[in-house]
Amino acid sequence: MNGSLAANEALLVALAQGLAVKPSCDVAVCVPAPYLAQVQALKADISSLSAIDVGAQDVSGSSLGCLHR
C-alpha cells in the first residue's frame, strides 16, 4: 500500500487550489482502499474539494503507487 494521511490531504488541497484556477477541469483521485474513508471525510469537511471525484486503487507493484502511461 502506498500513500499516507498527510500526503493524501496535501494532494487534495493542491488539486482544489488548481481547480480554483481552472474550474472547467474534471479531476478524480483513486486512492488505496484503506484511505477511502479519509478522502471522503476530507471532501465532506472542505467545501473546495466537492468538485473532486473519488475512486479506489486495487494493487500496484510500484513503490510510489499505481503508474499510468
N, C-alpha and C positions, 0 to 999 in steps of 0.2 A: 504494500500500500504506500502511496506517495502523498505528500502534502502535509499540512499542519493547520491547526485552527488559526494561527496568526497569518499564515500565508494565504489561506482562503479569504479571510476578511480583507487583507490588503489588496488582493486581486479584485474582489468585488467592488471595493471603494474606488480603485483606479478605473475599472470599467465604467462605473457610474459617472465618474468625472469626465471620461471620454464621451459618454452618451450625452452629457450636458452640452458638449461642443458640437456633436453630430447626432442629433436625436433620431434621424431617419434610419439609422443603422440597426439591424437586428443582431442581438447578442444572446448567446446561451453559454452556460458553463456546465460541464459534465464532470462532476466530482466523484471520487471513490465513495461507494455506498455508505461507509461509516460517517461521512461528512454531510450527507444529505440533510439531516435534521439541523445542523448548524447553519447551513446555507439558507434553508427555508426560514429559520428563526431570524437570521440577519435581514432577509427580504421583508419579513413582517415588521421588523423594528426600524428599518431605514427606508423611508419612502422613495428615495432616489434609486433604489435597487429594484423597484417594481417592474421596470422595463426589461430586466434580465431574466431569461428563461432558464430553467434548471433541468438537467438530465443526470444520468449516472454512468460511471465507467464500470466495466467489469474487471478485467485484469490486464496488466501490462508487464512485460519483462524489462522495460526500461527503468533505469534508476530515477528518472525525473517524471515518470508518468507516461501516459499514452502519447504516442507520436503520430502525427498525421502528415502525410506528404502529398 
